[in-house]
Amino acid sequence: MTTDAPALLTALTARVRQAAHARTAACPCGAATLADRPDATVVRHGGTVAKAHPADADQAELSLRVTAAARLPGVFLPPLAPAPADLHGRLVTYWPYGTPVDPEDPDAAPWESAATLLARLHRTPAPTAVPPMRGPAKAALAVARLRDTAPGHPATGPVLAAWAALPAWARGAAAMPDPTTLCHGDLHLGQLVRHPAPAGPWLLIDVDDLGTGVPAWDLARPAAWYACGLLPPEQWHRFLTAYRARGGPAVPADGDPWPALDVPARALTAQSAARAVTKAVLADRPLDEVEHALVDACARMAAVRPAAPRG
């Protein structure tokens, strides 16, 4: 049985304090709530972080994902415990603290490191059985929530039209065409930390969507931002060039990457636009400039048939 959000946060704070003190007697005491959302509550105490995963998280699947992260040294932040624990009906995992990307310094964003980590991940055979990557399923949830929340909003139509034009696999309605490549599933700069803090190497975090699938999905968010005019071309090219230089298999080694990226980038654009419109409607406010750019991109996408991805 699940508990309410304040009780969960209180219990999680107490639990991470206990875990931190068990790791070292010299714990620099001090708790901080890093995230408190319906899909994740994350609390830090000293050098230990506890994450309460979504209420509908599957224990067997999450356990496989945590195990895979533990067996991918130098790519994923290693967990502190081998399996999730139950806390008031929520699955909780424990991790060492890592220094996140500074959102106030976009010029220092570690695009090359992100690309290198993805290339390594995509080239590594799954170290243990893992479920399918959850990217398309998460995108489908965002679109379903838009339908429920803002059916009459003028931006909803273009987003749903762009979504409907995608192949079934990209909408989470069919199996992905690549069932073997190990993927992060939800790559953005918030999914990287330096460990050991504060200046260790960059590592990937967040195993909720880790699994096998289409590796181009992991490049799709920065590709979509670039296509929408939200990511400067030089940053996109830094990312793409570094990925190719490390032998990443999601795109050809040279030439046009978009036949491989087109469908995933469209899906991530629709997902981002769906979330943006839903957020604006729930806050009872107009769309901001970035949100308008995402919706406008969906309107353009709906007029042009998506390309089939390369294997």
MARMARPA-733230 format. One record per residue (C-alpha): residue number from 1; residue in one letter; x, y, z. Coordinates in steps of 0.02 Angstrom, whole numbers, plus 32768, in hexadecimal, padded with zeros to 4 digits. Layout:
<recs>
num | residu | px | py | pz
NUM | a | X | Y | Z
...
</recs>
This chain:
<recs>
num | residu | px | py | pz
1 | m | 8000 | 8000 | 8000
2 | t | 8048 | 80A9 | 7FCE
3 | t | 8059 | 813C | 8044
4 | d | 803C | 81F5 | 8027
5 | a | 80C8 | 8263 | 7FE5
6 | p | 80F9 | 82BB | 8089
7 | a | 8103 | 8216 | 80E7
8 | l | 816B | 81C9 | 805C
9 | l | 81E3 | 825B | 805D
10 | t | 81F7 | 8252 | 811A
11 | a | 8215 | 8197 | 8117
12 | l | 828D | 81A3 | 8084
13 | t | 82F1 | 822C | 80DC
14 | a | 8302 | 81BF | 8177
15 | r | 8332 | 8128 | 810F
16 | v | 83BA | 8181 | 80AB
17 | r | 8403 | 81C7 | 814C
18 | q | 840E | 8116 | 8190
19 | a | 845F | 80D8 | 80F0
20 | a | 84DC | 8168 | 80ED
21 | h | 8512 | 814A | 81A1
22 | a | 8527 | 8091 | 817E
23 | r | 85A1 | 80BA | 80F3
24 | t | 8614 | 812A | 8158
25 | a | 8621 | 8169 | 820A
26 | a | 8662 | 820E | 81C7
27 | c | 85C1 | 8237 | 816A
28 | p | 85B5 | 82F4 | 8149
29 | c | 8503 | 82FD | 818B
30 | g | 8489 | 8363 | 8126
31 | a | 83ED | 832D | 80C9
32 | a | 83AA | 8375 | 8029
33 | t | 8314 | 834B | 7FBD
34 | l | 8353 | 8341 | 7F0A
35 | a | 82AB | 8319 | 7EBA
36 | d | 81F9 | 8302 | 7EF8
37 | r | 8186 | 82D5 | 7E68
38 | p | 80FB | 8255 | 7E53
39 | d | 8170 | 81E6 | 7DEE
40 | a | 820B | 81F7 | 7E5C
41 | t | 8240 | 8235 | 7F07
42 | v | 82FC | 8249 | 7F1D
43 | v | 8351 | 8275 | 7FC1
44 | r | 8409 | 828E | 7FE9
45 | h | 8461 | 827C | 8090
46 | g | 851B | 829E | 8089
47 | g | 8563 | 822F | 8002
48 | t | 84CB | 81BC | 7FF5
49 | v | 8431 | 81D2 | 7F87
50 | a | 838D | 8173 | 7F96
51 | k | 830D | 816F | 7F0B
52 | a | 8258 | 813A | 7F1C
53 | h | 8223 | 80FB | 7E71
54 | p | 8175 | 810E | 7E22
55 | a | 80E9 | 80B7 | 7E7E
56 | d | 80CA | 8045 | 7DE9
57 | a | 8180 | 800F | 7DD6
58 | d | 8194 | 7F54 | 7DBC
59 | q | 8208 | 7F0B | 7E40
60 | a | 824E | 7E81 | 7DD2
61 | e | 8272 | 7EF7 | 7D40
62 | l | 82BE | 7F7D | 7DAF
63 | s | 832C | 7EFB | 7E02
64 | l | 836F | 7EC5 | 7D58
65 | r | 8393 | 7F7A | 7D2A
66 | v | 83EF | 7F9B | 7DCE
67 | t | 8454 | 7EFD | 7DB4
68 | a | 8482 | 7F32 | 7D04
69 | a | 84BC | 7FDD | 7D42
70 | a | 852A | 7F89 | 7DC4
71 | r | 857C | 7F24 | 7D38
72 | l | 85A0 | 7FBA | 7CC9
73 | p | 8632 | 800E | 7D23
74 | g | 866C | 80AF | 7CD5
75 | v | 85C4 | 80C6 | 7C7F
76 | f | 853F | 80C8 | 7D08
77 | l | 854B | 8108 | 7DB9
78 | p | 8556 | 8066 | 7E1F
79 | p | 84C9 | 8043 | 7E9C
80 | l | 84F1 | 8032 | 7F55
81 | a | 847A | 7F9D | 7F6A
82 | p | 845C | 7F0C | 7EF3
83 | a | 839E | 7F15 | 7EF4
84 | p | 8310 | 7F90 | 7F17
85 | a | 82C6 | 7F98 | 7FC5
86 | d | 820F | 7FB5 | 7FF0
87 | l | 81DE | 8053 | 804D
88 | h | 8126 | 8075 | 8069
89 | g | 80F9 | 801D | 7FC8
90 | r | 817F | 8074 | 7F5F
91 | l | 821D | 8024 | 7F1E
92 | v | 82BA | 807E | 7F5B
93 | t | 836C | 8073 | 7F19
94 | y | 840D | 80BA | 7F64
95 | w | 849A | 8111 | 7F06
96 | p | 8537 | 8174 | 7F2B
97 | y | 8526 | 822F | 7F13
98 | g | 856D | 8279 | 7E73
99 | t | 857E | 832F | 7E3D
100 | p | 84F9 | 8357 | 7DBA
101 | v | 8508 | 83C2 | 7D1E
102 | d | 84FC | 847C | 7D47
103 | p | 845E | 84BD | 7CF1
104 | e | 849E | 856F | 7D04
105 | d | 8536 | 854E | 7C96
106 | p | 84F8 | 8509 | 7BEF
107 | d | 859E | 852A | 7B99
108 | a | 85F0 | 84AB | 7C0E
109 | a | 856E | 8424 | 7BEA
110 | p | 85CA | 837D | 7BD7
111 | w | 8589 | 8350 | 7B2A
112 | e | 8625 | 82EF | 7AFB
113 | s | 8620 | 828B | 7B9C
114 | a | 8568 | 8264 | 7B85
115 | a | 8588 | 8229 | 7AD3
116 | t | 861E | 81C0 | 7B08
117 | l | 85BA | 816B | 7B92
118 | l | 852C | 8145 | 7B1A
119 | a | 85A1 | 80FD | 7A98
120 | r | 85EF | 808C | 7B1C
121 | l | 8544 | 8057 | 7B5A
122 | h | 8503 | 8032 | 7AAC
123 | r | 859D | 7FCA | 7A81
124 | t | 8595 | 7F63 | 7B21
125 | p | 8531 | 7EC1 | 7B24
126 | a | 84B0 | 7EC0 | 7BAE
127 | p | 850C | 7E7A | 7C48
128 | t | 846B | 7E2A | 7C85
129 | a | 83BC | 7E14 | 7C43
130 | v | 835F | 7EBA | 7C40
131 | p | 82B0 | 7EEB | 7C08
132 | p | 8292 | 7F53 | 7B6B
133 | m | 82C7 | 8009 | 7B74
134 | r | 8233 | 8071 | 7BB1
135 | g | 8247 | 810C | 7B45
136 | p | 81B3 | 80EF | 7ACF
137 | a | 8143 | 80B8 | 7B5E
138 | k | 816B | 8159 | 7BBE
139 | a | 8147 | 81C2 | 7B25
140 | a | 809F | 816A | 7B12
141 | l | 8074 | 8192 | 7BC7
142 | a | 809B | 824A | 7BAB
143 | v | 8028 | 824E | 7B13
144 | a | 7F9D | 81F1 | 7B6F
145 | r | 7FA8 | 826F | 7BFC
146 | l | 7F9A | 82FE | 7B7E
147 | r | 7EFC | 82B0 | 7B37
148 | d | 7EB0 | 82A3 | 7BE5
149 | t | 7EE9 | 834E | 7C23
150 | a | 7ED9 | 83C3 | 7B8E
151 | p | 7E66 | 8377 | 7B09
152 | g | 7E27 | 8422 | 7AD1
153 | h | 7ECA | 8485 | 7AD6
154 | p | 7EFC | 84CB | 7A2B
155 | a | 7FAA | 8480 | 7A3B
156 | t | 7F6A | 83D1 | 7A5B
157 | g | 7F36 | 83B0 | 79A7
158 | p | 7FE3 | 83CA | 7959
159 | v | 8036 | 8360 | 79DE
160 | l | 7FBC | 82D0 | 79C8
161 | a | 7FCB | 82DA | 790A
162 | a | 8089 | 82D0 | 7913
163 | w | 807A | 823E | 798C
164 | a | 7FFE | 81E0 | 791F
165 | a | 8074 | 81E9 | 7889
166 | l | 80FB | 8186 | 78E4
167 | p | 8113 | 80CB | 78CB
168 | a | 80C6 | 805B | 794F
169 | w | 816B | 802F | 79A4
170 | a | 8193 | 80E6 | 79C6
171 | r | 80E7 | 80FA | 7A17
172 | g | 8104 | 8066 | 7A8B
173 | a | 8080 | 8003 | 7A2C
174 | a | 80F3 | 7F7E | 79E1
175 | a | 819B | 7F2E | 7A00
176 | m | 8234 | 7F97 | 79D6
177 | p | 8292 | 7F68 | 7936
178 | d | 8336 | 7F53 | 7997
179 | p | 831C | 7EDD | 7A2A
180 | t | 83D2 | 7ECA | 7A60
181 | t | 842F | 7F70 | 7A74
182 | l | 8441 | 7FAD | 7B27
183 | c | 83F5 | 805B | 7B39
184 | h | 83DF | 80DC | 7BC3
185 | g | 832D | 8105 | 7B8D
186 | d | 8320 | 81B8 | 7BD0
187 | l | 83C2 | 8212 | 7BA9
188 | h | 83D3 | 82CB | 7BD3
189 | l | 8457 | 832F | 7C2D
190 | g | 83FF | 8318 | 7CD3
191 | q | 842D | 8260 | 7CC6
192 | l | 84E7 | 827E | 7CDE
193 | v | 854B | 8297 | 7D7F
194 | r | 8602 | 82A0 | 7DAC
195 | h | 8637 | 8215 | 7E23
196 | p | 8694 | 8219 | 7E95
197 | a | 8651 | 82C7 | 7EB8
198 | p | 867B | 834E | 7E92
199 | a | 86F0 | 8332 | 7DFF
200 | g | 86F2 | 8279 | 7DD4
201 | p | 86C8 | 8237 | 7D26
202 | w | 8619 | 824E | 7CE1
203 | l | 85A5 | 81B8 | 7CF5
204 | l | 84F2 | 8193 | 7CC3
205 | i | 8468 | 818A | 7D47
206 | d | 83B1 | 8157 | 7D4C
207 | v | 8390 | 80A1 | 7D20
208 | d | 82D2 | 80AC | 7D17
209 | d | 82D1 | 80A1 | 7C58
210 | l | 8370 | 803D | 7C3B
211 | g | 8358 | 7FAB | 7BC4
212 | t | 836E | 7F6A | 7B14
213 | g | 832B | 7FC4 | 7A7D
214 | v | 8350 | 8043 | 79F4
215 | p | 83F1 | 80A0 | 7A23
216 | a | 83C1 | 813A | 79BD
217 | w | 833E | 815C | 7A44
218 | d | 83CC | 818F | 7AB8
219 | l | 8404 | 8213 | 7A3B
220 | a | 8355 | 824D | 7A16
221 | r | 833C | 82D3 | 7A9A
222 | p | 83D4 | 833E | 7A69
223 | a | 83AB | 831A | 79B2
224 | a | 82FA | 8358 | 79CD
225 | w | 8334 | 83F4 | 7A29
226 | y | 83AC | 8419 | 799B
227 | a | 8324 | 83FF | 7918
228 | c | 82AE | 8472 | 797A
229 | g | 8332 | 84FA | 7989
230 | l | 8343 | 84E3 | 7A45
231 | l | 83F5 | 849B | 7A43
232 | p | 847F | 8500 | 79EE
233 | p | 84C8 | 84A8 | 7955
234 | e | 8577 | 84A7 | 799F
235 | q | 853C | 8448 | 7A38
236 | w | 84DD | 83CA | 79CF
237 | h | 8575 | 83AE | 7961
238 | r | 85E7 | 8399 | 79F9
239 | f | 8572 | 8311 | 7A38
240 | l | 855C | 82B8 | 7991
241 | t | 8616 | 82C1 | 7965
242 | a | 864A | 8279 | 7A0E
243 | y | 85CA | 81EB | 79FE
244 | r | 8609 | 81BD | 7952
245 | a | 86C0 | 81CB | 7986
246 | r | 86A0 | 8147 | 7A0D
247 | g | 864F | 80CF | 7992
248 | g | 859C | 80E7 | 79CA
249 | p | 852B | 8075 | 7961
250 | a | 848B | 80DE | 7963
251 | v | 84BD | 8143 | 78C9
252 | p | 8531 | 8125 | 7835
253 | a | 85E8 | 8150 | 7852
254 | d | 85DA | 81DE | 77D4
255 | g | 855A | 822D | 7762
256 | d | 84A8 | 825B | 778B
257 | p | 8471 | 821E | 7839
258 | w | 83BA | 824E | 7825
259 | p | 8376 | 81AF | 77D3
260 | a | 83A2 | 815A | 7879
261 | l | 836F | 81EB | 78E9
262 | d | 82D0 | 8229 | 7895
263 | v | 824E | 81B9 | 78E7
264 | p | 8297 | 81BE | 7999
265 | a | 82B0 | 827B | 798D
266 | r | 81FC | 8292 | 7956
267 | a | 81C0 | 8225 | 79E6
268 | l | 8225 | 8288 | 7A65
269 | t | 81E5 | 832B | 7A1D
270 | a | 8132 | 82EF | 7A2E
271 | q | 8154 | 82B1 | 7ADF
272 | s | 81A4 | 8356 | 7B12
273 | a | 8117 | 83BA | 7AC4
274 | a | 8094 | 834E | 7B19
275 | r | 80E5 | 8368 | 7BC2
276 | a | 80F7 | 8423 | 7BA1
277 | v | 8040 | 843C | 7B73
278 | t | 8005 | 83D2 | 7C05
279 | k | 8071 | 8434 | 7C7E
280 | a | 8033 | 84DB | 7C3B
281 | v | 7F7C | 84A6 | 7C46
282 | l | 7F8E | 8466 | 7CF8
283 | a | 7FE2 | 850A | 7D29
284 | d | 7F5B | 856D | 7CCD
285 | r | 7FD9 | 85D3 | 7C6A
286 | p | 8001 | 85EF | 7BB2
287 | l | 808C | 8590 | 7B5B
288 | d | 8137 | 85E0 | 7B69
289 | e | 81B0 | 85FA | 7AD7
290 | v | 8203 | 854F | 7AE7
291 | e | 815C | 84F6 | 7AF5
292 | h | 811C | 8550 | 7A5A
293 | a | 81B8 | 8518 | 79FC
294 | l | 8193 | 8462 | 7A28
295 | v | 80DE | 846E | 79F1
296 | d | 8110 | 84C7 | 7950
297 | a | 818B | 843B | 792D
298 | c | 80FF | 83BC | 7942
299 | a | 8095 | 841D | 78C5
300 | r | 8122 | 8415 | 7846
301 | m | 8142 | 835C | 786A
302 | a | 808E | 832C | 7849
303 | a | 809E | 836B | 7796
304 | v | 8136 | 82FF | 776C
305 | r | 8137 | 8241 | 7778
306 | p | 81BF | 81FE | 77EE
307 | a | 824F | 819A | 77A7
308 | a | 8269 | 80E3 | 77D4
309 | p | 82FA | 80C9 | 784E
310 | r | 8397 | 806F | 7815
311 | g | 83C7 | 7FD0 | 786D
</recs>
